């Protein structure tokens, strides 16, 4: 008998885009539509035939010939850029959507946490949703009773457990949803990028719980863009690109493949041409330049401790005015660990942007990054959660070992990280015996 908990064989999922249904407001429009219906039906039949053959421009393939097996007790990271097909695959495994062809065999009780409040009924209270989720997992009321207090304590929403979920904030919903998914002991757990929600303390606690789940012998398929988190939890990685598996390997090799693909994407497209961005068309980052602040020349090599001037070029809708714009530029290691962020709101600088294009400047007196390779994101928002433009992994930089603490000072760090500017002081306290002898001499 096979020991596989999840077996996926030649899985395909395609969607037909466009071809919206027609809506008629008048009798004349309805009659005209009826008169031309034979032609329209023929055209739609032709498109549908093309769709079935997979040759139509209206076809989008979310998954293409995906096959893999995950053994019982394995903890596997599903890695890929936005649009690679990760969420579609998890939805098929969760039985939320059906594949176009192929199949996925699941052996065991499955709990999935794909987005905030997955599986929750908004009209029911938190307490009722805990029992509902337990029932869906096939658990008895006695089993849920045994875990209930632990779930509520972990979620830290005891005060609101009898409040309808529709009144929960997103943070409260994800706390309870994660607590339910992690504590009701499913044999297979599917998690999609939900640990990024909530405050830092809850994220740390959730990561610890995920580690406990991973060590308990349960099967976990985990999706995240945080490579450090993936690396700490998973032993194996499956890399998706364009709906297909490009690598199934030990986790370190999978992460290296993902990072190299990210670098290829950065090198292939100019920032203004990047399509893998989130936001509208009213504001767009176009270019990033790292400059020598004394000469204005572009920096070809970065050294720790040197002054750096960052120029952000943007275009925007000339008819729009952006009040209290927040620009954020966080820096990460190649594995996705956050290091530091430059942002106008951190230093109390309010931005009001108008016109069709412009530039912004960030000045760093001492470049804080240690030797290594780094990535940065770019985000423009309104401070209330709305993004005008967001580009993950907008660019990369390589930093060489420099003299952050001054000429002749030892630079011990040769791995990715940040230096901190600090001062050191020491005060000498004389031994107690010497102080007592001096006191006696004074008294004598």
C-alpha positions in Angstrom: 0.0 0.0 0.0 1.3 3.5 -0.9 2.3 5.8 1.9 1.3 8.9 -0.1 -1.1 11.4 1.6 -1.5 13.5 -1.6 -1.1 12.2 -5.1 -1.6 14.6 -8.1 -1.5 13.2 -11.6 -1.4 15.2 -14.8 -3.5 18.0 -13.3 -4.7 20.7 -15.6 -6.9 23.7 -14.9 -8.0 26.2 -17.6 -10.3 29.2 -17.6 -12.0 30.9 -20.4 -11.7 34.7 -20.2 -14.0 37.3 -21.9 -17.2 36.3 -23.6 -19.4 38.1 -21.0 -23.1 37.6 -21.1 -25.1 40.2 -23.0 -27.6 42.4 -21.3 -30.5 44.2 -23.2 -32.3 47.2 -21.8 -34.9 47.6 -24.6 -37.2 45.5 -26.7 -35.4 46.6 -29.9 -32.1 45.4 -28.5 -33.6 42.1 -27.6 -35.2 41.6 -31.1 -31.9 42.6 -32.8 -30.0 40.1 -30.6 -32.5 37.4 -31.4 -32.2 38.1 -35.2 -28.5 37.7 -35.2 -28.5 34.8 -32.7 -27.7 32.0 -35.3 -24.5 33.9 -36.3 -23.6 34.6 -32.7 -24.3 31.0 -31.6 -22.1 29.7 -34.4 -19.3 32.0 -33.3 -19.6 31.0 -29.7 -19.7 27.3 -30.7 -16.5 27.9 -32.7 -14.8 29.6 -29.7 -16.0 26.8 -27.4 -14.5 24.3 -29.8 -11.2 26.2 -29.8 -11.4 26.3 -26.0 -11.7 22.6 -25.8 -8.8 22.1 -28.1 -6.8 24.6 -26.0 -5.9 26.8 -28.9 -8.1 29.9 -28.3 -6.7 33.2 -27.2 -9.6 33.2 -24.6 -8.0 30.3 -22.7 -5.9 30.9 -19.6 -4.1 27.9 -18.2 -3.7 28.2 -14.5 -2.2 24.7 -14.2 -0.5 22.6 -16.9 0.3 18.9 -16.5 1.1 19.0 -12.7 2.1 15.7 -11.1 3.7 15.0 -7.7 3.3 12.9 -4.6 3.6 13.9 -1.0 4.1 11.2 1.6 2.4 11.1 5.0 4.2 13.3 7.4 6.1 15.4 4.8 6.2 19.1 5.1 6.4 20.6 1.6 6.7 24.2 0.5 4.9 25.3 -2.6 7.0 28.2 -4.1 6.4 30.5 -7.0 5.7 34.1 -8.1 2.2 35.6 -8.1 0.2 33.9 -10.8 2.3 30.8 -10.9 -0.8 28.6 -10.0 -0.1 28.0 -6.3 -3.5 29.1 -5.0 -5.4 27.3 -7.8 -3.6 24.1 -6.9 -4.6 24.4 -3.2 -8.2 25.1 -4.2 -8.3 21.9 -6.2 -6.8 19.9 -3.4 -9.3 21.5 -1.0 -12.2 20.5 -3.3 -13.2 24.2 -3.8 -12.8 23.9 -7.6 -12.6 21.0 -10.0 -9.7 20.4 -12.4 -10.2 20.5 -16.1 -8.4 17.2 -16.4 -6.3 14.9 -14.3 -6.9 14.0 -10.7 -5.8 14.6 -7.1 -6.1 11.8 -4.5 -6.2 12.9 -0.9 -5.9 10.3 1.8 -6.8 11.7 5.2 -8.8 14.5 6.9 -8.0 17.8 5.2 -8.1 21.3 6.8 -7.3 24.3 4.5 -6.5 27.8 5.4 -6.4 29.6 2.1 -7.5 33.1 3.1 -8.8 35.1 6.0 -11.8 33.4 7.6 -11.7 30.3 5.3 -14.8 28.2 5.9 -16.4 30.6 8.4 -20.1 31.6 8.1 -20.3 35.3 8.8 -23.7 35.2 10.5 -22.5 32.6 13.1 -20.5 33.4 16.1 -16.9 32.4 16.6 -17.9 29.6 18.9 -20.4 28.2 16.4 -17.9 28.4 13.6 -15.3 26.4 15.6 -17.9 23.6 16.0 -19.0 23.9 12.4 -15.4 23.5 11.2 -14.9 20.5 13.5 -18.0 18.9 12.1 -16.8 19.5 8.5 -13.5 17.8 9.4 -15.5 14.8 10.7 -14.8 15.4 14.4 -17.3 14.6 17.1 -18.6 17.3 19.5 -16.6 15.6 22.3 -13.4 16.0 20.3 -14.1 19.7 19.6 -15.0 20.2 23.3 -11.6 18.8 24.3 -9.8 21.4 22.0 -12.1 24.3 22.3 -10.5 26.2 25.3 -7.0 25.7 23.7 -8.3 27.1 20.4 -9.8 30.2 22.0 -6.8 30.9 24.2 -4.5 30.6 21.2 -6.6 33.0 19.1 -6.6 35.6 21.9 -10.2 36.7 21.1 -12.0 35.2 24.2 -13.9 38.4 24.7 -15.5 38.1 21.2 -16.0 34.4 20.8 -19.8 34.7 21.0 -19.9 37.7 18.6 -20.9 37.0 14.9 -17.8 36.6 12.7 -19.1 39.3 10.3 -18.2 41.9 13.0 -14.6 40.6 13.3 -11.7 42.5 11.9 -9.4 40.7 9.4 -6.9 40.2 12.1 -9.4 38.6 14.5 -10.7 36.3 11.7 -7.3 35.0 10.8 -6.4 34.4 14.4 -9.4 32.2 14.9 -9.2 30.6 11.5 -5.6 29.6 12.1 -6.2 28.4 15.6 -9.0 26.2 14.3 -7.0 24.8 11.4 -3.9 24.1 13.6 -5.6 22.7 16.7 -8.4 20.4 15.3 -5.7 17.9 14.3 -6.4 17.4 10.6 -4.2 14.7 9.0 -3.4 17.1 6.1 -3.0 20.8 6.4 -3.0 23.2 3.5 -1.9 26.8 4.3 -1.7 29.7 1.8 0.2 32.8 2.9 -1.9 33.5 5.9 0.9 33.9 8.5 1.6 37.3 7.1 -1.6 38.6 8.6 -1.8 39.8 12.2 0.6 41.5 14.5 4.2 40.4 15.0 3.6 38.6 18.2 0.8 36.4 16.7 2.9 35.7 13.6 5.7 34.4 15.8 3.2 32.3 17.8 1.7 30.9 14.6 5.1 30.1 13.2 5.9 28.2 16.4 2.6 26.3 16.1 3.3 25.5 12.5 6.6 24.1 13.6 4.8 21.9 16.2 2.4 20.7 13.5 5.3 19.9 11.1 7.0 17.9 13.8 3.9 16.0 14.8 3.9 13.8 11.8 1.0 15.5 10.0 1.3 16.3 6.3 1.6 20.0 5.4 1.6 21.8 2.1 2.7 25.4 2.8 2.6 28.4 0.5 4.5 31.5 1.3 6.7 34.2 -0.3 8.8 34.3 2.8 11.7 32.0 1.9 13.1 32.1 5.4 9.8 30.8 6.8 9.7 28.1 4.1 13.2 27.1 4.8 12.6 26.8 8.5 9.5 24.7 8.2 9.9 22.6 5.1 12.2 19.8 4.0 11.1 19.8 0.3 10.1 22.4 -2.2 8.0 22.4 -5.3 8.6 25.4 -7.6 5.7 26.4 -9.9 6.1 28.8 -12.9 3.4 29.5 -15.4 1.2 26.7 -14.0 3.9 24.1 -14.4 6.4 22.5 -12.0 9.9 23.5 -12.9 11.6 21.8 -9.9 10.7 19.4 -7.2 13.7 19.1 -4.9 15.1 19.5 -1.3 14.1 22.8 0.1 17.5 24.6 -0.3 17.7 23.7 -4.0 14.0 24.8 -4.5 14.7 28.1 -2.9 17.8 28.7 -5.0 15.7 28.0 -8.1 13.0 30.5 -7.1 15.6 33.2 -6.3 17.3 32.7 -9.7 13.9 33.0 -11.4 13.3 36.2 -9.6 16.6 37.6 -10.8 15.8 36.6 -14.4 12.5 38.5 -14.2 14.2 41.6 -12.8 16.8 41.5 -15.6 14.3 40.8 -18.3 11.9 43.7 -17.8 12.4 47.4 -17.0 10.6 48.5 -13.9 8.0 50.5 -15.8 7.2 47.5 -18.0 6.7 45.0 -15.1 3.2 43.5 -15.3 3.5 41.5 -12.1 2.4 44.6 -10.0 -0.6 45.2 -7.8 -2.5 48.5 -7.9 -4.3 50.8 -10.4 -3.0 52.9 -13.3 -3.1 56.3 -11.5 0.4 56.0 -10.1 3.3 53.8 -11.3 7.0 53.5 -10.4 9.1 53.8 -13.5 12.7 53.7 -12.5 15.0 53.3 -9.5 18.6 54.8 -9.5 21.2 54.3 -6.8 23.6 57.4 -7.0 26.7 58.7 -5.5 25.4 61.8 -3.6 28.6 63.7 -4.2 28.9 63.2 -7.9 25.4 62.2 -9.0 26.9 59.2 -10.8 25.2 55.8 -10.8 26.7 53.3 -8.4 28.0 50.2 -10.0 29.3 48.7 -6.7 27.9 49.1 -3.2 30.1 49.2 -0.2 29.0 48.9 3.4 29.2 52.3 5.1 29.2 54.5 1.9 26.7 57.3 1.4 23.9 56.4 -1.0 21.2 58.5 -2.7 18.2 56.6 -4.1 16.1 58.3 -6.8 12.6 57.0 -7.4 11.0 58.1 -10.7 7.3 57.9 -11.1 4.4 58.8 -13.4 0.8 59.5 -12.4 -2.6 60.6 -13.6 -2.4 64.4 -14.1 -6.0 64.7 -13.2 -5.5 63.1 -9.8 -4.1 64.5 -6.5 -2.6 62.1 -4.0 -2.8 63.3 -0.4 -0.7 61.9 2.4 0.9 59.4 0.0 3.0 56.7 1.7 6.1 55.4 -0.2 7.7 52.3 1.2 10.9 50.6 0.1 11.7 47.6 2.2 14.9 45.6 1.8 15.2 41.8 2.1 17.7 39.0 2.0 17.5 36.7 -1.0 15.6 34.2 1.2 13.0 36.8 2.0 13.9 37.9 5.6 13.1 41.6 6.2 16.0 43.8 7.1 15.0 47.5 7.1 12.7 49.9 5.3 12.9 53.5 4.0 9.5 55.3 4.1 8.4 58.9 4.3 5.9 58.2 7.0 8.5 56.8 9.3 10.2 60.2 9.5 7.0 62.2 9.6 7.3 63.5 6.0 3.9 64.0 4.4 3.7 63.7 0.6 1.1 65.4 -1.7 1.7 64.4 -5.3 0.2 66.0 -8.4 1.2 66.4 -12.0 2.1 63.7 -14.6 5.6 62.7 -13.4 8.2 63.4 -10.7 11.1 62.1 -8.6 11.6 61.3 -5.0 14.9 61.0 -3.2 16.1 58.9 -0.2 19.4 59.7 1.4 21.3 57.2 3.5 24.5 58.6 5.2 25.9 55.1 5.7 24.8 52.2 3.6 23.8 49.6 6.3 23.8 46.3 4.4 26.5 43.8 4.9 28.1 41.8 2.2 25.7 39.8 0.1 22.8 39.9 -2.4 19.5 41.7 -1.5 16.1 42.4 -3.0 13.8 45.4 -2.5 10.1 46.0 -2.9 8.3 49.2 -3.9 4.9 50.2 -2.6 2.9 53.4 -2.9 -0.3 53.5 -0.8 -2.7 55.7 1.2 -1.9 54.5 4.6 -5.3 52.8 4.9 -4.5 49.6 3.1 -5.1 50.7 -0.5 -2.2 50.3 -2.9 -1.6 52.6 -5.8 1.3 50.6 -7.0 3.2 47.6 -5.5 6.0 45.6 -7.1 7.5 42.7 -5.2 11.2 42.1 -5.9 11.4 45.4 -7.8 15.1 45.1 -8.0 18.3 43.5 -6.6 21.6 44.8 -5.4 25.0 43.2 -4.5 26.9 44.7 -1.6 30.7 44.3 -1.1 32.5 44.4 2.2 33.2 48.0 3.1 34.4 50.0 6.1 31.1 50.8 7.9 32.8 51.6 11.3 35.6 53.6 9.7 39.1 53.0 8.2 41.0 50.2 9.8 38.0 48.9 11.8 37.4 45.2 11.5 34.5 44.2 9.4 33.5 40.8 10.7 30.2 40.2 8.9 30.5 38.3 5.6 26.9 37.2 5.4 23.7 39.1 4.6 22.5 41.4 7.4 22.6 45.0 8.6 25.1 47.1 10.4 23.9 49.4 13.2 25.5 52.8 14.1 26.1 52.9 17.8 28.4 54.2 20.5 30.3 52.2 23.1 31.2 53.4 26.6 32.8 51.6 29.5 33.1 52.7 33.2 35.8 51.2 35.4 34.8 50.1 38.9 37.6 49.5 41.4 37.6 46.2 43.3 35.7 46.3 46.6 38.7 45.5 48.7 40.7 48.5 47.4 37.8 50.8 48.2 37.5 49.5 51.7 41.2 50.0 52.4 41.0 53.6 51.1 38.1 54.2 53.4 39.9 52.9 56.4 43.0 55.0 55.6 40.8 58.1 55.4 39.2 57.3 58.8 42.6 56.6 60.5 
